[in-house]
């Protein structure tokens, strides 16, 4: 579970950083690139984190 938390934490960090870069630093004018990829990395990280850690606790 530790590896899952670290691995998905990296995905979420990259994704949320891209989203923050898009909206705060660029004012939302940088297009869909950072929005799509940032959202995809964030949601993938959240999904795998849930199924790798929290979902396993309920299963056990």
CHARMM internal coordinates of N, CA and C (Angstrom, degrees):
IC EDIT
DIST 1 N 1 CA 1.4478
DIST 1 CA 1 C 1.5229
ANGL 1 N 1 CA 1 C 111.74
DIST 1 C 2 N 1.3168
ANGL 1 CA 1 C 2 N 117.00
DIHE 1 N 1 CA 1 C 2 N -27.17
DIST 2 N 2 CA 1.4616
ANGL 1 C 2 N 2 CA 119.53
DIHE 1 CA 1 C 2 N 2 CA 179.69
DIST 2 CA 2 C 1.5213
ANGL 2 N 2 CA 2 C 110.19
DIHE 1 C 2 N 2 CA 2 C -66.80
DIST 2 C 3 N 1.3371
ANGL 2 CA 2 C 3 N 116.70
DIHE 2 N 2 CA 2 C 3 N -44.54
DIST 3 N 3 CA 1.4637
ANGL 2 C 3 N 3 CA 119.96
DIHE 2 CA 2 C 3 N 3 CA 178.80
DIST 3 CA 3 C 1.5209
ANGL 3 N 3 CA 3 C 110.72
DIHE 2 C 3 N 3 CA 3 C -61.25
DIST 3 C 4 N 1.3197
ANGL 3 CA 3 C 4 N 117.01
DIHE 3 N 3 CA 3 C 4 N -41.67
DIST 4 N 4 CA 1.4597
ANGL 3 C 4 N 4 CA 120.89
DIHE 3 CA 3 C 4 N 4 CA 179.29
DIST 4 CA 4 C 1.5246
ANGL 4 N 4 CA 4 C 110.97
DIHE 3 C 4 N 4 CA 4 C -61.48
DIST 4 C 5 N 1.3225
ANGL 4 CA 4 C 5 N 116.74
DIHE 4 N 4 CA 4 C 5 N -41.94
DIST 5 N 5 CA 1.4644
ANGL 4 C 5 N 5 CA 120.12
DIHE 4 CA 4 C 5 N 5 CA 179.82
DIST 5 CA 5 C 1.5227
ANGL 5 N 5 CA 5 C 111.47
DIHE 4 C 5 N 5 CA 5 C -65.83
DIST 5 C 6 N 1.3187
ANGL 5 CA 5 C 6 N 117.49
DIHE 5 N 5 CA 5 C 6 N -41.78
DIST 6 N 6 CA 1.4656
ANGL 5 C 6 N 6 CA 120.81
DIHE 5 CA 5 C 6 N 6 CA 179.77
DIST 6 CA 6 C 1.5191
ANGL 6 N 6 CA 6 C 110.65
DIHE 5 C 6 N 6 CA 6 C -67.90
DIST 6 C 7 N 1.3281
ANGL 6 CA 6 C 7 N 116.86
DIHE 6 N 6 CA 6 C 7 N -45.75
DIST 7 N 7 CA 1.4602
ANGL 6 C 7 N 7 CA 121.44
DIHE 6 CA 6 C 7 N 7 CA -177.69
DIST 7 CA 7 C 1.5189
ANGL 7 N 7 CA 7 C 111.48
DIHE 6 C 7 N 7 CA 7 C -63.27
DIST 7 C 8 N 1.3214
ANGL 7 CA 7 C 8 N 116.85
DIHE 7 N 7 CA 7 C 8 N -47.51
DIST 8 N 8 CA 1.4652
ANGL 7 C 8 N 8 CA 119.14
DIHE 7 CA 7 C 8 N 8 CA -179.76
DIST 8 CA 8 C 1.5233
ANGL 8 N 8 CA 8 C 111.36
DIHE 7 C 8 N 8 CA 8 C -72.32
DIST 8 C 9 N 1.3185
ANGL 8 CA 8 C 9 N 117.61
DIHE 8 N 8 CA 8 C 9 N -27.64
DIST 9 N 9 CA 1.4555
ANGL 8 C 9 N 9 CA 120.60
DIHE 8 CA 8 C 9 N 9 CA 175.00
DIST 9 CA 9 C 1.5162
ANGL 9 N 9 CA 9 C 111.83
DIHE 8 C 9 N 9 CA 9 C -62.69
DIST 9 C 10 N 1.3343
ANGL 9 CA 9 C 10 N 116.57
DIHE 9 N 9 CA 9 C 10 N -37.16
DIST 10 N 10 CA 1.4630
ANGL 9 C 10 N 10 CA 120.39
DIHE 9 CA 9 C 10 N 10 CA 176.34
DIST 10 CA 10 C 1.5268
ANGL 10 N 10 CA 10 C 110.89
DIHE 9 C 10 N 10 CA 10 C -65.66
DIST 10 C 11 N 1.3314
ANGL 10 CA 10 C 11 N 117.20
DIHE 10 N 10 CA 10 C 11 N -41.88
DIST 11 N 11 CA 1.4628
ANGL 10 C 11 N 11 CA 120.70
DIHE 10 CA 10 C 11 N 11 CA 177.73
DIST 11 CA 11 C 1.5212
ANGL 11 N 11 CA 11 C 110.54
DIHE 10 C 11 N 11 CA 11 C -61.14
DIST 11 C 12 N 1.3260
ANGL 11 CA 11 C 12 N 116.30
DIHE 11 N 11 CA 11 C 12 N -45.86
DIST 12 N 12 CA 1.4606
ANGL 11 C 12 N 12 CA 119.39
DIHE 11 CA 11 C 12 N 12 CA -178.49
DIST 12 CA 12 C 1.5167
ANGL 12 N 12 CA 12 C 111.53
DIHE 11 C 12 N 12 CA 12 C -67.61
DIST 12 C 13 N 1.3120
ANGL 12 CA 12 C 13 N 117.89
DIHE 12 N 12 CA 12 C 13 N -35.44
DIST 13 N 13 CA 1.4648
ANGL 12 C 13 N 13 CA 120.99
DIHE 12 CA 12 C 13 N 13 CA 178.22
DIST 13 CA 13 C 1.5238
ANGL 13 N 13 CA 13 C 110.73
DIHE 12 C 13 N 13 CA 13 C -63.87
DIST 13 C 14 N 1.3220
ANGL 13 CA 13 C 14 N 116.78
DIHE 13 N 13 CA 13 C 14 N -45.88
DIST 14 N 14 CA 1.4676
ANGL 13 C 14 N 14 CA 120.56
DIHE 13 CA 13 C 14 N 14 CA 178.64
DIST 14 CA 14 C 1.5283
ANGL 14 N 14 CA 14 C 110.27
DIHE 13 C 14 N 14 CA 14 C -63.27
DIST 14 C 15 N 1.3153
ANGL 14 CA 14 C 15 N 116.67
DIHE 14 N 14 CA 14 C 15 N -44.44
DIST 15 N 15 CA 1.4634
ANGL 14 C 15 N 15 CA 120.50
DIHE 14 CA 14 C 15 N 15 CA -177.63
DIST 15 CA 15 C 1.5116
ANGL 15 N 15 CA 15 C 113.06
DIHE 14 C 15 N 15 CA 15 C -65.57
DIST 15 C 16 N 1.3250
ANGL 15 CA 15 C 16 N 116.73
DIHE 15 N 15 CA 15 C 16 N -48.02
DIST 16 N 16 CA 1.4591
ANGL 15 C 16 N 16 CA 119.49
DIHE 15 CA 15 C 16 N 16 CA -178.92
DIST 16 CA 16 C 1.5292
ANGL 16 N 16 CA 16 C 111.50
DIHE 15 C 16 N 16 CA 16 C -69.13
DIST 16 C 17 N 1.3308
ANGL 16 CA 16 C 17 N 117.45
DIHE 16 N 16 CA 16 C 17 N -31.47
DIST 17 N 17 CA 1.4607
ANGL 16 C 17 N 17 CA 120.10
DIHE 16 CA 16 C 17 N 17 CA 175.40
DIST 17 CA 17 C 1.5264
ANGL 17 N 17 CA 17 C 110.80
DIHE 16 C 17 N 17 CA 17 C -64.65
DIST 17 C 18 N 1.3320
ANGL 17 CA 17 C 18 N 116.85
DIHE 17 N 17 CA 17 C 18 N -40.80
DIST 18 N 18 CA 1.4660
ANGL 17 C 18 N 18 CA 120.15
DIHE 17 CA 17 C 18 N 18 CA 177.95
DIST 18 CA 18 C 1.5227
ANGL 18 N 18 CA 18 C 110.75
DIHE 17 C 18 N 18 CA 18 C -65.36
DIST 18 C 19 N 1.3259
ANGL 18 CA 18 C 19 N 117.05
DIHE 18 N 18 CA 18 C 19 N -39.31
DIST 19 N 19 CA 1.4644
ANGL 18 C 19 N 19 CA 119.56
DIHE 18 CA 18 C 19 N 19 CA 178.66
DIST 19 CA 19 C 1.5277
ANGL 19 N 19 CA 19 C 111.66
DIHE 18 C 19 N 19 CA 19 C -67.22
DIST 19 C 20 N 1.3140
ANGL 19 CA 19 C 20 N 116.57
DIHE 19 N 19 CA 19 C 20 N -41.04
DIST 20 N 20 CA 1.4714
ANGL 19 C 20 N 20 CA 120.21
DIHE 19 CA 19 C 20 N 20 CA 177.77
DIST 20 CA 20 C 1.5196
ANGL 20 N 20 CA 20 C 110.14
DIHE 19 C 20 N 20 CA 20 C -65.51
DIST 20 C 21 N 1.3236
ANGL 20 CA 20 C 21 N 117.11
DIHE 20 N 20 CA 20 C 21 N -41.71
DIST 21 N 21 CA 1.4628
ANGL 20 C 21 N 21 CA 121.16
DIHE 20 CA 20 C 21 N 21 CA 178.02
DIST 21 CA 21 C 1.5280
ANGL 21 N 21 CA 21 C 110.37
DIHE 20 C 21 N 21 CA 21 C -59.86
DIST 21 C 22 N 1.3334
ANGL 21 CA 21 C 22 N 116.29
DIHE 21 N 21 CA 21 C 22 N -41.25
DIST 22 N 22 CA 1.4535
ANGL 21 C 22 N 22 CA 120.21
DIHE 21 CA 21 C 22 N 22 CA -178.10
DIST 22 CA 22 C 1.5213
ANGL 22 N 22 CA 22 C 112.19
DIHE 21 C 22 N 22 CA 22 C -65.65
DIST 22 C 23 N 1.3063
ANGL 22 CA 22 C 23 N 117.73
DIHE 22 N 22 CA 22 C 23 N -45.70
DIST 23 N 23 CA 1.4613
ANGL 22 C 23 N 23 CA 120.02
DIHE 22 CA 22 C 23 N 23 CA -172.18
DIST 23 CA 23 C 1.5163
ANGL 23 N 23 CA 23 C 114.65
DIHE 22 C 23 N 23 CA 23 C -91.58
DIST 23 C 24 N 1.3094
ANGL 23 CA 23 C 24 N 117.68
DIHE 23 N 23 CA 23 C 24 N -37.83
DIST 24 N 24 CA 1.4600
ANGL 23 C 24 N 24 CA 119.11
DIHE 23 CA 23 C 24 N 24 CA -175.45
DIST 24 CA 24 C 1.5235
ANGL 24 N 24 CA 24 C 111.53
DIHE 23 C 24 N 24 CA 24 C -87.38
DIST 24 C 25 N 1.3158
ANGL 24 CA 24 C 25 N 117.12
DIHE 24 N 24 CA 24 C 25 N -53.08
DIST 25 N 25 CA 1.4526
ANGL 24 C 25 N 25 CA 119.70
DIHE 24 CA 24 C 25 N 25 CA -173.89
DIST 25 CA 25 C 1.5236
ANGL 25 N 25 CA 25 C 113.33
DIHE 24 C 25 N 25 CA 25 C -79.09
DIST 25 C 26 N 1.3363
ANGL 25 CA 25 C 26 N 117.02
DIHE 25 N 25 CA 25 C 26 N -36.22
DIST 26 N 26 CA 1.4563
ANGL 25 C 26 N 26 CA 119.61
DIHE 25 CA 25 C 26 N 26 CA -178.17
DIST 26 CA 26 C 1.5274
ANGL 26 N 26 CA 26 C 112.51
DIHE 25 C 26 N 26 CA 26 C -98.29
DIST 26 C 27 N 1.3152
ANGL 26 CA 26 C 27 N 117.53
DIHE 26 N 26 CA 26 C 27 N -4.95
DIST 27 N 27 CA 1.4546
ANGL 26 C 27 N 27 CA 120.38
DIHE 26 CA 26 C 27 N 27 CA 179.26
DIST 27 CA 27 C 1.5206
ANGL 27 N 27 CA 27 C 113.23
DIHE 26 C 27 N 27 CA 27 C 71.20
DIST 27 C 28 N 1.3196
ANGL 27 CA 27 C 28 N 117.87
DIHE 27 N 27 CA 27 C 28 N 20.33
DIST 28 N 28 CA 1.4611
ANGL 27 C 28 N 28 CA 121.03
DIHE 27 CA 27 C 28 N 28 CA -179.80
DIST 28 CA 28 C 1.5128
ANGL 28 N 28 CA 28 C 113.74
DIHE 27 C 28 N 28 CA 28 C 78.89
DIST 28 C 29 N 1.3193
ANGL 28 CA 28 C 29 N 118.88
DIHE 28 N 28 CA 28 C 29 N 8.79
DIST 29 N 29 CA 1.4622
ANGL 28 C 29 N 29 CA 122.22
DIHE 28 CA 28 C 29 N 29 CA -175.81
DIST 29 CA 29 C 1.5185
ANGL 29 N 29 CA 29 C 114.00
DIHE 28 C 29 N 29 CA 29 C -97.67
DIST 29 C 30 N 1.3262
ANGL 29 CA 29 C 30 N 117.80
DIHE 29 N 29 CA 29 C 30 N 4.54
DIST 30 N 30 CA 1.4640
ANGL 29 C 30 N 30 CA 118.53
DIHE 29 CA 29 C 30 N 30 CA -175.89
DIST 30 CA 30 C 1.5148
ANGL 30 N 30 CA 30 C 112.40
DIHE 29 C 30 N 30 CA 30 C -86.27
DIST 30 C 31 N 1.2947
ANGL 30 CA 30 C 31 N 118.86
DIHE 30 N 30 CA 30 C 31 N 4.77
DIST 31 N 31 CA 1.4496
ANGL 30 C 31 N 31 CA 121.56
DIHE 30 CA 30 C 31 N 31 CA 175.58
DIST 31 CA 31 C 1.5144
ANGL 31 N 31 CA 31 C 112.89
DIHE 30 C 31 N 31 CA 31 C 89.69
DIST 31 C 32 N 1.2982
ANGL 31 CA 31 C 32 N 114.33
DIHE 31 N 31 CA 31 C 32 N -167.09
DIST 32 N 32 CA 1.4538
ANGL 31 C 32 N 32 CA 120.65
DIHE 31 CA 31 C 32 N 32 CA -174.90
DIST 32 CA 32 C 1.5242
ANGL 32 N 32 CA 32 C 114.00
DIHE 31 C 32 N 32 CA 32 C -85.01
DIST 32 C 33 N 1.3181
ANGL 32 CA 32 C 33 N 117.86
DIHE 32 N 32 CA 32 C 33 N -11.17
DIST 33 N 33 CA 1.4674
ANGL 32 C 33 N 33 CA 119.91
DIHE 32 CA 32 C 33 N 33 CA -175.15
DIST 33 CA 33 C 1.5213
ANGL 33 N 33 CA 33 C 111.90
DIHE 32 C 33 N 33 CA 33 C -57.30
DIST 33 C 34 N 1.3250
ANGL 33 CA 33 C 34 N 116.94
DIHE 33 N 33 CA 33 C 34 N -56.78
DIST 34 N 34 CA 1.4673
ANGL 33 C 34 N 34 CA 119.94
DIHE 33 CA 33 C 34 N 34 CA -178.35
DIST 34 CA 34 C 1.5240
ANGL 34 N 34 CA 34 C 111.38
DIHE 33 C 34 N 34 CA 34 C -69.64
DIST 34 C 35 N 1.3194
ANGL 34 CA 34 C 35 N 117.09
DIHE 34 N 34 CA 34 C 35 N -31.94
DIST 35 N 35 CA 1.4608
ANGL 34 C 35 N 35 CA 120.29
DIHE 34 CA 34 C 35 N 35 CA 178.94
DIST 35 CA 35 C 1.5282
ANGL 35 N 35 CA 35 C 111.03
DIHE 34 C 35 N 35 CA 35 C -66.53
DIST 35 C 36 N 1.3138
ANGL 35 CA 35 C 36 N 117.10
DIHE 35 N 35 CA 35 C 36 N -47.43
DIST 36 N 36 CA 1.4636
ANGL 35 C 36 N 36 CA 121.02
DIHE 35 CA 35 C 36 N 36 CA -178.05
DIST 36 CA 36 C 1.5177
ANGL 36 N 36 CA 36 C 111.17
DIHE 35 C 36 N 36 CA 36 C -69.41
DIST 36 C 37 N 1.3155
ANGL 36 CA 36 C 37 N 117.51
DIHE 36 N 36 CA 36 C 37 N -51.08
DIST 37 N 37 CA 1.4641
ANGL 36 C 37 N 37 CA 119.68
DIHE 36 CA 36 C 37 N 37 CA -177.17
DIST 37 CA 37 C 1.5159
ANGL 37 N 37 CA 37 C 112.13
DIHE 36 C 37 N 37 CA 37 C -71.10
DIST 37 C 38 N 1.3090
ANGL 37 CA 37 C 38 N 117.73
DIHE 37 N 37 CA 37 C 38 N -36.53
DIST 38 N 38 CA 1.4609
ANGL 37 C 38 N 38 CA 120.28
DIHE 37 CA 37 C 38 N 38 CA 176.33
DIST 38 CA 38 C 1.5099
ANGL 38 N 38 CA 38 C 111.88
DIHE 37 C 38 N 38 CA 38 C -65.15
DIST 38 C 39 N 1.3207
ANGL 38 CA 38 C 39 N 116.12
DIHE 38 N 38 CA 38 C 39 N -42.80
DIST 39 N 39 CA 1.4557
ANGL 38 C 39 N 39 CA 120.31
DIHE 38 CA 38 C 39 N 39 CA 177.43
DIST 39 CA 39 C 1.5183
ANGL 39 N 39 CA 39 C 112.25
DIHE 38 C 39 N 39 CA 39 C -66.24
DIST 39 C 40 N 1.3237
ANGL 39 CA 39 C 40 N 116.68
DIHE 39 N 39 CA 39 C 40 N -39.88
DIST 40 N 40 CA 1.4633
ANGL 39 C 40 N 40 CA 120.31
DIHE 39 CA 39 C 40 N 40 CA 179.83
DIST 40 CA 40 C 1.5244
ANGL 40 N 40 CA 40 C 110.86
DIHE 39 C 40 N 40 CA 40 C -64.99
DIST 40 C 41 N 1.3199
ANGL 40 CA 40 C 41 N 117.56
DIHE 40 N 40 CA 40 C 41 N -45.03
DIST 41 N 41 CA 1.4642
ANGL 40 C 41 N 41 CA 120.40
DIHE 40 CA 40 C 41 N 41 CA 179.00
DIST 41 CA 41 C 1.5243
ANGL 41 N 41 CA 41 C 110.86
DIHE 40 C 41 N 41 CA 41 C -65.53
DIST 41 C 42 N 1.3243
ANGL 41 CA 41 C 42 N 117.24
DIHE 41 N 41 CA 41 C 42 N -40.01
DIST 42 N 42 CA 1.4655
ANGL 41 C 42 N 42 CA 120.40
DIHE 41 CA 41 C 42 N 42 CA -179.76
DIST 42 CA 42 C 1.5203
ANGL 42 N 42 CA 42 C 111.27
DIHE 41 C 42 N 42 CA 42 C -65.50
DIST 42 C 43 N 1.3174
ANGL 42 CA 42 C 43 N 116.64
DIHE 42 N 42 CA 42 C 43 N -47.96
DIST 43 N 43 CA 1.4584
ANGL 42 C 43 N 43 CA 120.06
DIHE 42 CA 42 C 43 N 43 CA -179.36
DIST 43 CA 43 C 1.5239
ANGL 43 N 43 CA 43 C 112.08
DIHE 42 C 43 N 43 CA 43 C -67.65
DIST 43 C 44 N 1.3276
ANGL 43 CA 43 C 44 N 117.61
DIHE 43 N 43 CA 43 C 44 N -37.35
DIST 44 N 44 CA 1.4661
ANGL 43 C 44 N 44 CA 119.75
DIHE 43 CA 43 C 44 N 44 CA 176.63
DIST 44 CA 44 C 1.5229
ANGL 44 N 44 CA 44 C 110.39
DIHE 43 C 44 N 44 CA 44 C -64.55
DIST 44 C 45 N 1.3137
ANGL 44 CA 44 C 45 N 116.91
DIHE 44 N 44 CA 44 C 45 N -41.04
DIST 45 N 45 CA 1.4581
ANGL 44 C 45 N 45 CA 120.16
DIHE 44 CA 44 C 45 N 45 CA 177.80
DIST 45 CA 45 C 1.5124
ANGL 45 N 45 CA 45 C 112.55
DIHE 44 C 45 N 45 CA 45 C -63.61
DIST 45 C 46 N 1.3302
ANGL 45 CA 45 C 46 N 116.27
DIHE 45 N 45 CA 45 C 46 N -43.72
DIST 46 N 46 CA 1.4642
ANGL 45 C 46 N 46 CA 120.08
DIHE 45 CA 45 C 46 N 46 CA 178.26
DIST 46 CA 46 C 1.5239
ANGL 46 N 46 CA 46 C 111.43
DIHE 45 C 46 N 46 CA 46 C -64.64
DIST 46 C 47 N 1.3198
ANGL 46 CA 46 C 47 N 116.97
DIHE 46 N 46 CA 46 C 47 N -42.04
DIST 47 N 47 CA 1.4620
ANGL 46 C 47 N 47 CA 121.42
DIHE 46 CA 46 C 47 N 47 CA -179.66
DIST 47 CA 47 C 1.5252
ANGL 47 N 47 CA 47 C 110.97
DIHE 46 C 47 N 47 CA 47 C -62.93
DIST 47 C 48 N 1.3212
ANGL 47 CA 47 C 48 N 117.30
DIHE 47 N 47 CA 47 C 48 N -50.66
DIST 48 N 48 CA 1.4622
ANGL 47 C 48 N 48 CA 120.27
DIHE 47 CA 47 C 48 N 48 CA -178.49
DIST 48 CA 48 C 1.5226
ANGL 48 N 48 CA 48 C 112.12
DIHE 47 C 48 N 48 CA 48 C -69.66
DIST 48 C 49 N 1.3255
ANGL 48 CA 48 C 49 N 116.71
DIHE 48 N 48 CA 48 C 49 N -30.38
DIST 49 N 49 CA 1.4612
ANGL 48 C 49 N 49 CA 119.01
DIHE 48 CA 48 C 49 N 49 CA 176.50
DIST 49 CA 49 C 1.5189
ANGL 49 N 49 CA 49 C 110.36
DIHE 48 C 49 N 49 CA 49 C -66.56
DIST 49 C 50 N 1.3144
ANGL 49 CA 49 C 50 N 116.80
DIHE 49 N 49 CA 49 C 50 N -42.96
DIST 50 N 50 CA 1.4607
ANGL 49 C 50 N 50 CA 119.89
DIHE 49 CA 49 C 50 N 50 CA 179.31
DIST 50 CA 50 C 1.5323
ANGL 50 N 50 CA 50 C 110.87
DIHE 49 C 50 N 50 CA 50 C -63.51
DIST 50 C 51 N 1.3149
ANGL 50 CA 50 C 51 N 116.27
DIHE 50 N 50 CA 50 C 51 N -48.43
DIST 51 N 51 CA 1.4582
ANGL 50 C 51 N 51 CA 119.13
DIHE 50 CA 50 C 51 N 51 CA -176.33
DIST 51 CA 51 C 1.5224
ANGL 51 N 51 CA 51 C 112.90
DIHE 50 C 51 N 51 CA 51 C -76.10
DIST 51 C 52 N 1.3196
ANGL 51 CA 51 C 52 N 117.33
DIHE 51 N 51 CA 51 C 52 N -20.14
DIST 52 N 52 CA 1.4605
ANGL 51 C 52 N 52 CA 120.12
DIHE 51 CA 51 C 52 N 52 CA 179.09
DIST 52 CA 52 C 1.5121
ANGL 52 N 52 CA 52 C 113.93
DIHE 51 C 52 N 52 CA 52 C -89.10
DIST 52 C 53 N 1.3268
ANGL 52 CA 52 C 53 N 117.79
DIHE 52 N 52 CA 52 C 53 N -23.17
DIST 53 N 53 CA 1.4656
ANGL 52 C 53 N 53 CA 119.62
DIHE 52 CA 52 C 53 N 53 CA -176.77
DIST 53 CA 53 C 1.5136
ANGL 53 N 53 CA 53 C 111.91
DIHE 52 C 53 N 53 CA 53 C -123.34
DIST 53 C 54 N 1.3055
ANGL 53 CA 53 C 54 N 117.30
DIHE 53 N 53 CA 53 C 54 N -65.74
DIST 54 N 54 CA 1.4593
ANGL 53 C 54 N 54 CA 121.43
DIHE 53 CA 53 C 54 N 54 CA -174.06
DIST 54 CA 54 C 1.5339
ANGL 54 N 54 CA 54 C 110.59
DIHE 53 C 54 N 54 CA 54 C -68.19
DIST 54 C 55 N 1.3290
ANGL 54 CA 54 C 55 N 117.13
DIHE 54 N 54 CA 54 C 55 N -41.21
DIST 55 N 55 CA 1.4581
ANGL 54 C 55 N 55 CA 120.16
DIHE 54 CA 54 C 55 N 55 CA 179.00
DIST 55 CA 55 C 1.5154
ANGL 55 N 55 CA 55 C 112.45
DIHE 54 C 55 N 55 CA 55 C -65.19
DIST 55 C 56 N 1.3255
ANGL 55 CA 55 C 56 N 117.74
DIHE 55 N 55 CA 55 C 56 N -31.06
DIST 56 N 56 CA 1.4587
ANGL 55 C 56 N 56 CA 121.39
DIHE 55 CA 55 C 56 N 56 CA 179.53
DIST 56 CA 56 C 1.5276
ANGL 56 N 56 CA 56 C 111.42
DIHE 55 C 56 N 56 CA 56 C -73.15
DIST 56 C 57 N 1.3106
ANGL 56 CA 56 C 57 N 117.51
DIHE 56 N 56 CA 56 C 57 N -30.77
DIST 57 N 57 CA 1.4654
ANGL 56 C 57 N 57 CA 120.70
DIHE 56 CA 56 C 57 N 57 CA 179.37
DIST 57 CA 57 C 1.5337
ANGL 57 N 57 CA 57 C 109.68
DIHE 56 C 57 N 57 CA 57 C -64.90
DIST 57 C 58 N 1.3328
ANGL 57 CA 57 C 58 N 116.81
DIHE 57 N 57 CA 57 C 58 N -43.97
DIST 58 N 58 CA 1.4594
ANGL 57 C 58 N 58 CA 120.27
DIHE 57 CA 57 C 58 N 58 CA 178.54
DIST 58 CA 58 C 1.5214
ANGL 58 N 58 CA 58 C 111.27
DIHE 57 C 58 N 58 CA 58 C -66.88
DIST 58 C 59 N 1.3210
ANGL 58 CA 58 C 59 N 117.71
DIHE 58 N 58 CA 58 C 59 N -32.48
DIST 59 N 59 CA 1.4542
ANGL 58 C 59 N 59 CA 121.96
DIHE 58 CA 58 C 59 N 59 CA -179.53
DIST 59 CA 59 C 1.5141
ANGL 59 N 59 CA 59 C 111.61
DIHE 58 C 59 N 59 CA 59 C -70.46
DIST 59 C 60 N 1.3200
ANGL 59 CA 59 C 60 N 117.22
DIHE 59 N 59 CA 59 C 60 N -36.66
DIST 60 N 60 CA 1.4572
ANGL 59 C 60 N 60 CA 121.05
DIHE 59 CA 59 C 60 N 60 CA -177.41
DIST 60 CA 60 C 1.4980
ANGL 60 N 60 CA 60 C 109.59
DIHE 59 C 60 N 60 CA 60 C -75.62
END
COOR INIT
IC SEED 1 N 1 CA 1 C
IC BUILD
